[in-house]
Amino acid sequence: MMKKKVAAIVLGIMFCAGLTAGCGQKQTDQANVETTKQDNAVAGNSEEEKQEETAQENEVTGTIDDIKDFMFVVTDENDTPYSFTFEEKPEGLESVNNGDTVTVKYTGTISEVDPFEGEVLSVEKTK
């Protein structure tokens, strides 16, 4: 019984010492200011890169599937599916059917795992 009490007290003291040692450290204000400035500079560069990337017109060719009122899926020659979402139907979407081979012109970025960020400019049926 006495051993349990001693063990509990020792563990409690070690726990408190660990909290004060680990959480008690503070960085200097100068280091925080420099880190913030560097983070802001990096964030500014990445925003500029994103704007340049979204302004550039890209295209992907593949088979169109799953046409809905707000999105469609294009599977390229490597069997990689890309989902395209839109608010207004892009030019040429009404003239294609599921299974057609199409070329999609868009701005932004596409990914097989991330949602589409950009704008679909046109959908053209290819031969």
N, CA, C and O atoms as a MOPAC input file, in Angstrom:
PM7 MOZYME 1SCF
protein

 N      0.82200 1    -1.18700 1     0.00000 1
 C      0.00000 1     0.00000 1     0.00000 1
 C      0.87100 1     1.25700 1     0.00000 1
 O      0.58900 1     2.22100 1    -0.71200 1
 N      1.92000 1     1.23300 1     0.79800 1
 C      2.82200 1     2.37400 1     0.90400 1
 C      3.58100 1     2.57300 1    -0.41000 1
 O      3.84900 1     3.70300 1    -0.81700 1
 N      3.92300 1     1.46200 1    -1.06800 1
 C      4.65300 1     1.55700 1    -2.33500 1
 C      3.80100 1     2.24000 1    -3.40800 1
 O      4.32300 1     2.99700 1    -4.22600 1
 N      2.51100 1     1.97800 1    -3.40500 1
 C      1.61300 1     2.60500 1    -4.38100 1
 C      1.53000 1     4.11100 1    -4.16200 1
 O      1.53700 1     4.87900 1    -5.12400 1
 N      1.45100 1     4.53300 1    -2.91300 1
 C      1.39300 1     5.96200 1    -2.61000 1
 C      2.68300 1     6.65600 1    -3.03300 1
 O      2.63900 1     7.73600 1    -3.62300 1
 N      3.81000 1     6.05700 1    -2.74300 1
 C      5.10600 1     6.63900 1    -3.10900 1
 C      5.22600 1     6.70000 1    -4.63200 1
 O      5.68600 1     7.70000 1    -5.18300 1
 N      4.81600 1     5.63900 1    -5.30000 1
 C      4.88800 1     5.61300 1    -6.76900 1
 C      3.98600 1     6.68700 1    -7.37300 1
 O      4.37200 1     7.34100 1    -8.34100 1
 N      2.78100 1     6.87800 1    -6.81100 1
 C      1.86300 1     7.89900 1    -7.30100 1
 C      2.42900 1     9.30000 1    -7.09500 1
 O      2.31700 1    10.15500 1    -7.97300 1
 N      3.03500 1     9.53200 1    -5.93700 1
 C      3.62700 1    10.84600 1    -5.65600 1
 C      4.79400 1    11.11400 1    -6.59400 1
 O      4.91500 1    12.21800 1    -7.12500 1
 N      5.64800 1    10.13000 1    -6.80300 1
 C      6.80600 1    10.29600 1    -7.70200 1
 C      6.33000 1    10.56700 1    -9.12800 1
 O      6.85100 1    11.46400 1    -9.79000 1
 N      5.35000 1     9.80700 1    -9.60500 1
 C      4.82100 1    10.02900 1   -10.95900 1
 C      4.18600 1    11.41000 1   -11.09200 1
 O      4.33300 1    12.07000 1   -12.12100 1
 N      3.47100 1    11.84700 1   -10.03700 1
 C      2.86300 1    13.17900 1   -10.05800 1
 C      3.91000 1    14.27300 1   -10.14300 1
 O      3.74900 1    15.23200 1   -10.89800 1
 N      4.98000 1    14.13800 1    -9.37400 1
 C      6.06000 1    15.12900 1    -9.40200 1
 C      6.72600 1    15.15400 1   -10.78000 1
 O      7.01600 1    16.22100 1   -11.32100 1
 N      6.96300 1    13.96100 1   -11.34100 1
 C      7.58500 1    13.90400 1   -12.67600 1
 C      6.67300 1    14.53100 1   -13.73000 1
 O      7.14800 1    15.21300 1   -14.63900 1
 N      5.38300 1    14.30200 1   -13.61000 1
 C      4.42600 1    14.88000 1   -14.55300 1
 C      4.44300 1    16.40300 1   -14.48000 1
 O      4.49800 1    17.07900 1   -15.50700 1
 N      4.39500 1    16.93900 1   -13.26200 1
 C      4.42700 1    18.39800 1   -13.08600 1
 C      5.73300 1    18.99800 1   -13.60000 1
 O      5.73000 1    20.05500 1   -14.22900 1
 N      6.84400 1    18.32200 1   -13.32900 1
 C      8.14300 1    18.81900 1   -13.79500 1
 C      8.19100 1    18.81700 1   -15.32400 1
 O      8.72800 1    19.73900 1   -15.93700 1
 N      7.63600 1    17.79300 1   -15.91800 1
 C      7.61500 1    17.73300 1   -17.38200 1
 C      6.77200 1    18.83800 1   -17.99200 1
 O      7.14600 1    19.41100 1   -19.01500 1
 N      5.64200 1    19.14000 1   -17.37700 1
 C      4.78700 1    20.21300 1   -17.88400 1
 C      5.46600 1    21.57100 1   -17.79800 1
 O      5.43400 1    22.34700 1   -18.75300 1
 N      6.08000 1    21.85700 1   -16.65600 1
 C      6.71000 1    23.16200 1   -16.49100 1
 C      7.94800 1    23.29800 1   -17.37300 1
 O      8.24200 1    24.38700 1   -17.86500 1
 N      8.66200 1    22.21700 1   -17.57200 1
 C      9.86300 1    22.29000 1   -18.41400 1
 C      9.49600 1    22.41700 1   -19.88400 1
 O     10.10100 1    23.21600 1   -20.59900 1
 N      8.51500 1    21.64600 1   -20.35200 1
 C      8.15900 1    21.64100 1   -21.76900 1
 C      7.32600 1    22.83300 1   -22.18500 1
 O      7.55100 1    23.40500 1   -23.25100 1
 N      6.36900 1    23.21400 1   -21.36100 1
 C      5.46500 1    24.30300 1   -21.71400 1
 C      5.95400 1    25.65400 1   -21.22600 1
 O      5.39900 1    26.68200 1   -21.61300 1
 N      6.95400 1    25.67700 1   -20.40700 1
 C      7.42300 1    26.92600 1   -19.84000 1
 C      8.38500 1    27.68700 1   -20.73600 1
 O      8.70700 1    28.83900 1   -20.44700 1
 N      8.85000 1    27.07200 1   -21.81700 1
 C      9.80400 1    27.74600 1   -22.69000 1
 C      9.08200 1    28.76000 1   -23.56200 1
 O      7.98700 1    28.49600 1   -24.05800 1
 N      9.70100 1    29.92500 1   -23.74700 1
 C      9.12700 1    30.98100 1   -24.58300 1
 C     10.17200 1    31.43000 1   -25.58800 1
 O     11.36400 1    31.49400 1   -25.28600 1
 N      9.69700 1    31.74100 1   -26.79800 1
 C     10.59300 1    32.29100 1   -27.80400 1
 C     10.67300 1    33.80300 1   -27.61200 1
 O      9.76800 1    34.42100 1   -27.05100 1
 N     11.75500 1    34.37400 1   -28.08000 1
 C     11.88300 1    35.82000 1   -27.98500 1
 C     10.97500 1    36.47500 1   -29.01300 1
 O     10.62800 1    35.86700 1   -30.02600 1
 N     10.59100 1    37.72100 1   -28.74700 1
 C      9.71700 1    38.44000 1   -29.66500 1
 C     10.38100 1    38.65300 1   -31.01200 1
 O      9.70600 1    38.62800 1   -32.04100 1
 N     11.69200 1    38.86200 1   -31.02800 1
 C     12.41200 1    39.08400 1   -32.28200 1
 C     12.31900 1    37.84400 1   -33.17200 1
 O     12.10700 1    37.96500 1   -34.37900 1
 N     12.47300 1    36.66800 1   -32.59300 1
 C     12.38100 1    35.43300 1   -33.37700 1
 C     10.97900 1    35.27100 1   -33.94500 1
 O     10.83000 1    34.82500 1   -35.08300 1
 N      9.94900 1    35.62000 1   -33.18300 1
 C      8.57300 1    35.52700 1   -33.66600 1
 C      8.32300 1    36.48700 1   -34.81800 1
 O      7.65800 1    36.12800 1   -35.78900 1
 N      8.85100 1    37.70600 1   -34.72000 1
 C      8.67600 1    38.70400 1   -35.77200 1
 C      9.34500 1    38.23000 1   -37.06400 1
 O      8.76500 1    38.35100 1   -38.14300 1
 N     10.56800 1    37.68900 1   -36.95800 1
 C     11.27400 1    37.21700 1   -38.14800 1
 C     10.55500 1    36.04200 1   -38.78500 1
 O     10.45200 1    35.96900 1   -40.00900 1
 N     10.05900 1    35.12500 1   -37.97400 1
 C      9.33000 1    33.97700 1   -38.50000 1
 C      8.06600 1    34.43200 1   -39.21400 1
 O      7.73900 1    33.91700 1   -40.28300 1
 N      7.35200 1    35.39200 1   -38.63300 1
 C      6.13400 1    35.91000 1   -39.24500 1
 C      6.43000 1    36.57000 1   -40.58100 1
 O      5.69000 1    36.37900 1   -41.54500 1
 N      7.50900 1    37.34800 1   -40.64700 1
 C      7.88100 1    38.00200 1   -41.89700 1
 C      8.20300 1    36.97500 1   -42.96600 1
 O      7.80100 1    37.13400 1   -44.11800 1
 N      8.92400 1    35.92600 1   -42.60100 1
 C      9.26900 1    34.88900 1   -43.57600 1
 C      8.02400 1    34.15100 1   -44.03800 1
 O      7.89300 1    33.86400 1   -45.22800 1
 N      7.10400 1    33.83400 1   -43.12600 1
 C      5.87000 1    33.15800 1   -43.49300 1
 C      5.03900 1    34.00800 1   -44.44000 1
 O      4.47300 1    33.49000 1   -45.40200 1
 N      4.96000 1    35.30600 1   -44.18000 1
 C      4.20100 1    36.20500 1   -45.05400 1
 C      4.82500 1    36.28300 1   -46.43100 1
 O      4.10700 1    36.32900 1   -47.42900 1
 N      6.14700 1    36.29900 1   -46.50700 1
 C      6.81700 1    36.36000 1   -47.80700 1
 C      6.55900 1    35.09100 1   -48.60100 1
 O      6.30100 1    35.15500 1   -49.80300 1
 N      6.62400 1    33.94100 1   -47.94700 1
 C      6.35800 1    32.67400 1   -48.62800 1
 C      4.91100 1    32.60700 1   -49.07600 1
 O      4.63600 1    32.16100 1   -50.19000 1
 N      3.97200 1    33.04200 1   -48.23300 1
 C      2.55500 1    33.02100 1   -48.58300 1
 C      2.28900 1    33.94700 1   -49.77400 1
 O      1.49900 1    33.60300 1   -50.65300 1
 N      2.92600 1    35.09600 1   -49.81300 1
 C      2.74800 1    36.01700 1   -50.94100 1
 C      3.22200 1    35.40300 1   -52.24200 1
 O      2.56800 1    35.56100 1   -53.27200 1
 N      4.36000 1    34.69800 1   -52.21400 1
 C      4.85900 1    34.05500 1   -53.41700 1
 C      3.92800 1    32.95200 1   -53.89100 1
 O      3.68900 1    32.82300 1   -55.09200 1
 N      3.40300 1    32.16200 1   -52.98200 1
 C      2.54300 1    31.06100 1   -53.39400 1
 C      1.23000 1    31.58500 1   -53.95400 1
 O      0.67900 1    30.98100 1   -54.87400 1
 N      0.71100 1    32.69100 1   -53.42700 1
 C     -0.50700 1    33.27500 1   -53.97100 1
 C     -0.27200 1    33.79000 1   -55.38900 1
 O     -1.12500 1    33.62000 1   -56.26100 1
 N      0.88100 1    34.41700 1   -55.62400 1
 C      1.19900 1    34.89500 1   -56.96600 1
 C      1.32400 1    33.72900 1   -57.93500 1
 O      0.86300 1    33.81200 1   -59.07300 1
 N      1.94700 1    32.64200 1   -57.48700 1
 C      2.09600 1    31.47100 1   -58.34600 1
 C      0.73900 1    30.87000 1   -58.67100 1
 O      0.51000 1    30.44500 1   -59.80300 1
 N     -0.17100 1    30.82800 1   -57.69400 1
 C     -1.50700 1    30.29300 1   -57.93400 1
 C     -2.26000 1    31.14600 1   -58.95100 1
 O     -2.95100 1    30.61100 1   -59.81800 1
 N     -2.13000 1    32.48100 1   -58.85000 1
 C     -2.81400 1    33.36300 1   -59.79000 1
 C     -2.28900 1    33.14400 1   -61.19900 1
 O     -3.06900 1    33.11300 1   -62.15000 1
 N     -0.96600 1    32.99000 1   -61.34900 1
 C     -0.39900 1    32.73600 1   -62.66700 1
 C     -0.86600 1    31.39600 1   -63.20800 1
 O     -1.16200 1    31.26400 1   -64.39500 1
 N     -0.93100 1    30.39900 1   -62.32500 1
 C     -1.32300 1    29.06000 1   -62.72600 1
 C     -2.78500 1    29.01900 1   -63.15300 1
 O     -3.12400 1    28.33900 1   -64.12200 1
 N     -3.65700 1    29.73600 1   -62.44300 1
 C     -5.07200 1    29.71700 1   -62.79100 1
 C     -5.36300 1    30.54000 1   -64.03400 1
 O     -6.35600 1    30.27800 1   -64.71300 1
 N     -4.54200 1    31.51600 1   -64.35200 1
 C     -4.76500 1    32.32500 1   -65.53400 1
 C     -4.35700 1    31.58800 1   -66.80700 1
 O     -4.82400 1    31.93500 1   -67.89200 1
 N     -3.50400 1    30.58900 1   -66.69500 1
 C     -3.01600 1    29.85800 1   -67.85600 1
 C     -4.07400 1    28.86900 1   -68.33000 1
 O     -4.68100 1    28.15700 1   -67.53000 1
 N     -4.28700 1    28.83600 1   -69.65400 1
 C     -5.26200 1    27.91900 1   -70.23500 1
 C     -4.61200 1    26.55700 1   -70.45000 1
 O     -3.53300 1    26.46300 1   -71.03500 1
 N     -5.27100 1    25.50600 1   -69.97700 1
 C     -4.79000 1    24.14000 1   -70.12000 1
 C     -5.84700 1    23.31800 1   -70.83400 1
 O     -6.98100 1    23.76400 1   -71.01100 1
 N     -5.46700 1    22.10600 1   -71.24800 1
 C     -6.45400 1    21.21500 1   -71.83000 1
 C     -6.10400 1    19.77400 1   -71.51800 1
 O     -4.94100 1    19.42500 1   -71.31700 1
 N     -7.13600 1    18.94700 1   -71.48300 1
 C     -6.98700 1    17.51400 1   -71.26100 1
 C     -7.92300 1    16.81100 1   -72.24000 1
 O     -9.03700 1    17.27200 1   -72.48900 1
 N     -7.46100 1    15.69900 1   -72.78600 1
 C     -8.25800 1    14.92300 1   -73.72800 1
 C     -8.52300 1    13.55600 1   -73.13100 1
 O     -7.63100 1    12.92000 1   -72.56900 1
 N     -9.77100 1    13.11100 1   -73.26200 1
 C    -10.13500 1    11.80700 1   -72.73000 1
 C    -11.59100 1    11.49800 1   -73.00700 1
 O    -12.25200 1    12.18800 1   -73.78300 1
 N    -12.08200 1    10.45700 1   -72.36500 1
 C    -13.46400 1    10.02000 1   -72.52800 1
 C    -14.31200 1    10.67300 1   -71.44600 1
 O    -13.96800 1    10.63900 1   -70.26500 1
 N    -15.43100 1    11.27200 1   -71.86700 1
 C    -16.30500 1    11.94900 1   -70.90600 1
 C    -17.31800 1    10.95200 1   -70.35400 1
 O    -17.90000 1    10.15400 1   -71.08900 1
 N    -17.50900 1    11.02100 1   -69.05300 1
 C    -18.45300 1    10.14400 1   -68.35900 1
 C    -19.22000 1    10.95400 1   -67.33100 1
 O    -18.79500 1    12.03800 1   -66.93300 1
 N    -20.33100 1    10.42700 1   -66.91600 1
 C    -21.05000 1    10.95500 1   -65.75700 1
 C    -21.34900 1    12.45200 1   -65.88200 1
 O    -20.96100 1    13.23800 1   -65.01700 1
 N    -22.03500 1    12.84500 1   -66.95100 1
 C    -22.38900 1    14.25300 1   -67.16100 1
 C    -23.59600 1    14.58500 1   -66.28400 1
 O    -24.63400 1    13.92900 1   -66.36700 1
 N    -23.45000 1    15.60300 1   -65.44700 1
 C    -24.53400 1    16.06000 1   -64.57400 1
 C    -24.75000 1    17.54900 1   -64.77800 1
 O    -24.07100 1    18.18000 1   -65.58800 1
 N    -25.70700 1    18.11000 1   -64.03300 1
 C    -26.02900 1    19.53600 1   -64.16100 1
 C    -24.94300 1    20.44700 1   -63.61900 1
 O    -24.93300 1    21.63700 1   -63.93200 1
 N    -24.03400 1    19.92400 1   -62.81900 1
 C    -23.03600 1    20.76800 1   -62.17400 1
 C    -21.60500 1    20.24900 1   -62.34700 1
 O    -20.65500 1    20.90000 1   -61.91400 1
 N    -21.44800 1    19.07600 1   -62.98000 1
 C    -20.10800 1    18.50100 1   -63.12400 1
 C    -20.09300 1    17.41400 1   -64.18200 1
 O    -21.13700 1    16.92900 1   -64.61800 1
 N    -18.87000 1    17.03800 1   -64.58900 1
 C    -18.66400 1    15.88200 1   -65.44900 1
 C    -17.28400 1    15.32300 1   -65.17000 1
 O    -16.44900 1    15.98200 1   -64.55100 1
 N    -17.04800 1    14.10500 1   -65.63000 1
 C    -15.77700 1    13.42500 1   -65.38900 1
 C    -15.15300 1    13.08500 1   -66.74000 1
 O    -15.83000 1    12.58100 1   -67.63600 1
 N    -13.85400 1    13.36600 1   -66.87700 1
 C    -13.09600 1    13.00300 1   -68.06900 1
 C    -11.99300 1    12.05100 1   -67.63400 1
 O    -11.22400 1    12.35100 1   -66.72000 1
 N    -11.92000 1    10.89400 1   -68.29800 1
 C    -10.88400 1     9.90600 1   -68.01800 1
 C     -9.88000 1     9.94700 1   -69.16000 1
 O    -10.24100 1     9.72900 1   -70.31600 1
 N     -8.61000 1    10.22800 1   -68.83700 1
 C     -7.59500 1    10.35800 1   -69.88600 1
 C     -7.09700 1     8.99300 1   -70.34500 1
 O     -7.59300 1     7.96100 1   -69.89500 1
 N     -6.10600 1     8.99200 1   -71.25100 1
 C     -5.59800 1     7.74300 1   -71.83500 1
 C     -4.90300 1     6.85400 1   -70.81000 1
 O     -4.70600 1     5.66700 1   -71.06900 1
 N     -4.52600 1     7.39800 1   -69.65100 1
 C     -3.89400 1     6.61300 1   -68.57800 1
 C     -4.91900 1     6.10100 1   -67.57100 1
 O     -4.55000 1     5.62500 1   -66.49800 1
 N     -6.20200 1     6.19700 1   -67.90800 1
 C     -7.31100 1     5.81200 1   -67.02600 1
 C     -7.33700 1     6.61900 1   -65.73400 1
 O     -7.73200 1     6.10400 1   -64.68800 1
 N     -6.92200 1     7.87300 1   -65.79900 1
 C     -6.97400 1     8.77200 1   -64.64400 1
 C     -8.21700 1     9.64400 1   -64.77200 1
 O     -8.32300 1    10.42400 1   -65.71800 1
 N     -9.16300 1     9.52400 1   -63.83300 1
 C    -10.38200 1    10.34600 1   -63.91900 1
 C    -10.16800 1    11.73100 1   -63.31100 1
 O     -9.54000 1    11.87300 1   -62.26200 1
 N    -10.70000 1    12.74600 1   -63.98900 1
 C    -10.64600 1    14.12500 1   -63.50300 1
 C    -12.06500 1    14.66600 1   -63.46200 1
 O    -12.78200 1    14.61200 1   -64.46100 1
 N    -12.47400 1    15.18700 1   -62.31100 1
 C    -13.80800 1    15.77100 1   -62.16000 1
 C    -13.73300 1    17.26700 1   -62.41600 1
 O    -12.86000 1    17.96000 1   -61.89300 1
 N    -14.66300 1    17.75100 1   -63.23300 1
 C    -14.76100 1    19.17900 1   -63.51500 1
 C    -16.11300 1    19.66300 1   -63.02000 1
 O    -17.14900 1    19.12300 1   -63.40900 1
 N    -16.10900 1    20.67500 1   -62.16700 1
 C    -17.35000 1    21.27200 1   -61.68100 1
 C    -17.52400 1    22.64300 1   -62.32800 1
 O    -16.55400 1    23.29200 1   -62.72100 1
 N    -18.77800 1    23.06600 1   -62.43000 1
 C    -19.06200 1    24.36700 1   -63.05100 1
 C    -20.37200 1    24.90400 1   -62.51100 1
 O    -21.21400 1    24.15200 1   -62.02000 1
 N    -20.53300 1    26.22100 1   -62.60900 1
 C    -21.78800 1    26.86400 1   -62.23300 1
 C    -22.66200 1    27.04800 1   -63.46000 1
 O    -23.86700 1    26.80100 1   -63.40700 1
 N    -22.06700 1    27.48300 1   -64.56900 1
 C    -22.77900 1    27.61100 1   -65.83900 1
 C    -22.20300 1    26.58400 1   -66.80200 1
 O    -20.99200 1    26.36700 1   -66.82900 1
 N    -23.06800 1    25.95100 1   -67.59600 1
 C    -22.59300 1    24.92400 1   -68.52100 1
 C    -21.57100 1    25.52300 1   -69.47900 1
 O    -21.82100 1    26.56700 1   -70.08200 1
 N    -20.43400 1    24.87500 1   -69.61800 1
 C    -19.42200 1    25.39400 1   -70.53900 1
 C    -19.83500 1    25.17900 1   -71.99700 1
 O    -20.69100 1    24.35400 1   -72.31600 1
 N    -19.20300 1    25.94000 1   -72.84400 1
 C    -19.47800 1    25.87800 1   -74.28100 1
 C    -19.19100 1    24.46500 1   -74.80400 1
 O    -18.11600 1    23.91400 1   -74.57000 1
 N    -20.16000 1    23.89300 1   -75.50800 1
 C    -19.98300 1    22.59900 1   -76.15500 1
 C    -20.38300 1    21.39300 1   -75.31800 1
 O    -20.38600 1    20.27600 1   -75.83600 1
 N    -20.71600 1    21.57100 1   -74.05600 1
 C    -21.05000 1    20.42200 1   -73.21000 1
 C    -22.35100 1    19.75600 1   -73.65200 1
 O    -22.48500 1    18.53700 1   -73.55300 1
 N    -23.30400 1    20.53900 1   -74.13400 1
 C    -24.59100 1    19.97400 1   -74.52900 1
 C    -24.50100 1    19.13000 1   -75.79300 1
 O    -25.40000 1    18.33500 1   -76.06500 1
 N    -23.43900 1    19.28700 1   -76.56500 1
 C    -23.31600 1    18.54300 1   -77.82800 1
 C    -22.52900 1    17.24100 1   -77.67900 1
 O    -22.27500 1    16.56800 1   -78.67800 1
 N    -22.13900 1    16.87100 1   -76.45900 1
 C    -21.40600 1    15.62400 1   -76.24300 1
 C    -22.23400 1    14.68200 1   -75.38500 1
 O    -23.10700 1    15.11400 1   -74.63200 1
 N    -21.94900 1    13.38200 1   -75.50600 1
 C    -22.65000 1    12.35400 1   -74.74800 1
 C    -21.64900 1    11.52200 1   -73.96400 1
 O    -20.44700 1    11.57100 1   -74.22300 1
 N    -22.16000 1    10.75400 1   -72.99500 1
 C    -21.29400 1     9.84300 1   -72.24700 1
 C    -20.59000 1     8.89300 1   -73.20500 1
 O    -21.21200 1     8.33900 1   -74.11100 1
 N    -19.28800 1     8.70700 1   -72.99900 1
 C    -18.50300 1     7.80900 1   -73.84100 1
 C    -17.79800 1     8.49800 1   -74.99600 1
 O    -16.94600 1     7.88100 1   -75.63600 1
 N    -18.12000 1     9.76400 1   -75.29100 1
 C    -17.45000 1    10.50100 1   -76.36700 1
 C    -16.03000 1    10.86700 1   -75.94400 1
 O    -15.75300 1    11.06400 1   -74.76100 1
 N    -15.14000 1    10.95600 1   -76.92500 1
 C    -13.79400 1    11.45100 1   -76.66900 1
 C    -13.82800 1    12.96000 1   -76.85300 1
 O    -14.24600 1    13.46000 1   -77.89700 1
 N    -13.38200 1    13.68000 1   -75.82800 1
 C    -13.47300 1    15.14200 1   -75.82300 1
 C    -12.15600 1    15.76700 1   -75.42400 1
 O    -11.29600 1    15.12600 1   -74.81900 1
 N    -12.01600 1    17.04700 1   -75.77900 1
 C    -10.92300 1    17.88200 1   -75.28900 1
 C    -11.54800 1    18.97800 1   -74.44600 1
 O    -12.40600 1    19.72600 1   -74.91500 1
 N    -11.11100 1    19.06400 1   -73.19900 1
 C    -11.62900 1    20.06300 1   -72.26900 1
 C    -10.58200 1    21.14300 1   -72.10000 1
 O     -9.44100 1    20.85800 1   -71.73800 1
 N    -10.96900 1    22.39100 1   -72.36100 1
 C    -10.09100 1    23.53400 1   -72.12400 1
 C    -10.53500 1    24.18800 1   -70.82300 1
 O    -11.72300 1    24.42800 1   -70.60800 1
 N     -9.56400 1    24.47100 1   -69.95900 1
 C     -9.87400 1    24.98100 1   -68.63500 1
 C     -8.73400 1    25.85000 1   -68.12300 1
 O     -7.62700 1    25.83900 1   -68.66000 1
 N     -9.03700 1    26.60500 1   -67.06900 1
 C     -8.01100 1    27.31600 1   -66.31800 1
 C     -8.02800 1    26.74500 1   -64.91000 1
 O     -9.06500 1    26.27500 1   -64.44200 1
 N     -6.90400 1    26.78200 1   -64.24300 1
 C     -6.83700 1    26.25800 1   -62.88900 1
 C     -6.03500 1    24.97700 1   -62.84300 1
 O     -5.19900 1    24.71200 1   -63.70700 1
 N     -6.30700 1    24.18400 1   -61.81600 1
 C     -5.57400 1    22.94400 1   -61.62700 1
 C     -6.55000 1    21.78400 1   -61.52300 1
 O     -7.65300 1    21.92200 1   -60.99300 1
 N     -6.11900 1    20.63100 1   -62.04500 1
 C     -6.91900 1    19.42000 1   -61.89500 1
 C     -6.09400 1    18.38100 1   -61.16200 1
 O     -4.86400 1    18.37800 1   -61.22700 1
 N     -6.78700 1    17.50900 1   -60.47100 1
 C     -6.14400 1    16.44200 1   -59.72300 1
 C     -7.13000 1    15.29400 1   -59.63400 1
 O     -8.34200 1    15.50500 1   -59.61300 1
 N     -6.61000 1    14.08400 1   -59.58200 1
 C     -7.51800 1    12.95500 1   -59.45300 1
 C     -8.05000 1    12.80000 1   -58.03600 1
 O     -9.01500 1    12.06500 1   -57.82500 1
 N     -7.44600 1    13.47300 1   -57.05600 1
 C     -7.89800 1    13.35300 1   -55.67100 1
 C     -8.45700 1    14.65100 1   -55.09600 1
 O     -9.33000 1    14.60800 1   -54.22900 1
 N     -7.97800 1    15.79300 1   -55.55300 1
 C     -8.43500 1    17.07200 1   -55.02300 1
 C     -9.55900 1    17.62800 1   -55.88700 1
 O     -9.63000 1    17.31600 1   -57.07600 1
 N    -10.43600 1    18.44000 1   -55.31500 1
 C    -11.50900 1    19.03900 1   -56.11300 1
 C    -10.95500 1    20.01600 1   -57.14800 1
 O     -9.89400 1    20.61000 1   -56.95600 1
 N    -11.68700 1    20.17100 1   -58.24200 1
 C    -11.28200 1    21.07200 1   -59.32800 1
 C    -11.35000 1    22.51200 1   -58.86300 1
 O    -12.35500 1    22.95500 1   -58.30700 1
 N    -10.26500 1    23.23800 1   -59.09800 1
 C    -10.21200 1    24.65600 1   -58.77800 1
 C     -9.90500 1    25.39900 1   -60.06000 1
 O     -8.76000 1    25.42500 1   -60.51200 1
 N    -10.91300 1    25.99400 1   -60.64000 1
 C    -10.71800 1    26.72800 1   -61.87600 1
 C    -12.02100 1    26.89500 1   -62.60800 1
 O    -13.09900 1    26.82200 1   -62.01800 1
 N    -11.91200 1    27.12300 1   -63.91700 1
 C    -13.08400 1    27.35300 1   -64.75100 1
 C    -12.95900 1    26.52800 1   -66.01800 1
 O    -11.90500 1    26.49400 1   -66.65400 1
 N    -14.05300 1    25.86000 1   -66.37800 1
 C    -14.09600 1    25.10900 1   -67.63100 1
 C    -14.45200 1    26.10500 1   -68.73200 1
 O    -15.50100 1    26.74600 1   -68.68300 1
 N    -13.56700 1    26.23000 1   -69.73200 1
 C    -13.80400 1    27.17200 1   -70.82500 1
 C    -14.63900 1    26.56200 1   -71.93300 1
 O    -15.58100 1    27.18600 1   -72.42100 1
 N    -14.29300 1    25.32300 1   -72.34100 1
 C    -15.05500 1    24.68100 1   -73.41200 1
 C    -14.83300 1    23.17700 1   -73.38400 1
 O    -13.85800 1    22.67100 1   -72.82900 1
 N    -15.79000 1    22.47800 1   -74.01500 1
 C    -15.72000 1    21.03400 1   -74.18300 1
 C    -15.94600 1    20.76900 1   -75.66000 1
 O    -16.99500 1    21.12300 1   -76.19900 1
 N    -14.95600 1    20.13900 1   -76.33800 1
 C    -15.06500 1    19.88600 1   -77.76400 1
 C    -14.95200 1    18.38700 1   -78.02400 1
 O    -14.06900 1    17.71100 1   -77.49500 1
 N    -15.86200 1    17.88900 1   -78.84500 1
 C    -15.81500 1    16.47200 1   -79.22800 1
 C    -14.69900 1    16.29400 1   -80.24300 1
 O    -14.59700 1    17.05200 1   -81.20800 1
 N    -13.85000 1    15.27300 1   -80.01700 1
 C    -12.77900 1    14.98000 1   -80.94700 1
 C    -13.11700 1    13.69900 1   -81.70100 1
 O    -14.01700 1    12.95600 1   -81.31100 1
 N    -12.39200 1    13.45300 1   -82.77500 1
 C    -12.69600 1    12.28100 1   -83.60700 1
 C    -11.91400 1    11.07800 1   -83.20800 1
 O    -12.06200 1    10.01700 1   -83.81400 1

